[in-house]
């Protein structure tokens, strides 16, 4: 089942990320995909030169690839406060994700909840 981001949420994110042109492009793609986070992430990945291997829950797999980074306390805390330029900067600094792809990953983690997203990693430790 796809995760849907409402137009209201997209507009809220636009306000918070107004100084990040690539994040705004990602939000435009998300809006064009009618809020479907998976579809938008795949379209953005293709724009960034990646070749997604599946269309089902691709954003879930992409986010999980970076869970060990996202769930570090200094990164996890900002995710708990919502989407911001600081979250994107931290994510792109600590991974090789471009802002266009970091944006849907950040939205995914925020919508799932940073605590819930990080729970499987914490249970292993």
Rosetta blueprint (number, residue, H / E / L):
1 X L
2 X L
3 X L
4 X E
5 X L
6 X L
7 X H
8 X H
9 X H
10 X H
11 X H
12 X H
13 X H
14 X H
15 X H
16 X H
17 X L
18 X L
19 X L
20 X L
21 X H
22 X H
23 X H
24 X H
25 X H
26 X H
27 X H
28 X H
29 X H
30 X H
31 X H
32 X H
33 X L
34 X L
35 X L
36 X E
37 X H
38 X H
39 X H
40 X H
41 X H
42 X H
43 X H
44 X H
45 X H
46 X H
47 X H
48 X L
49 X L
50 X L
51 X L
52 X L
53 X L
54 X L
55 X L
56 X L
57 X L
58 X H
59 X H
60 X H
61 X H
62 X H
63 X H
64 X H
65 X H
66 X L
67 X H
68 X H
69 X H
70 X H
71 X L
72 X L
73 X H
74 X H
75 X H
76 X H
77 X H
78 X H
79 X H
80 X H
81 X L
82 X L
83 X L
84 X L
85 X H
86 X H
87 X H
88 X H
89 X H
90 X H
91 X H
92 X H
93 X H
94 X H
95 X L
96 X L
97 X L
98 X L
99 X H
100 X H
101 X H
102 X H
103 X H
104 X H
105 X H
106 X H
107 X H
108 X H
109 X H
110 X H
111 X H
112 X H
113 X L
114 X H
115 X H
116 X H
117 X H
118 X H
119 X H
120 X H
121 X H
122 X H
123 X H
124 X H
125 X L
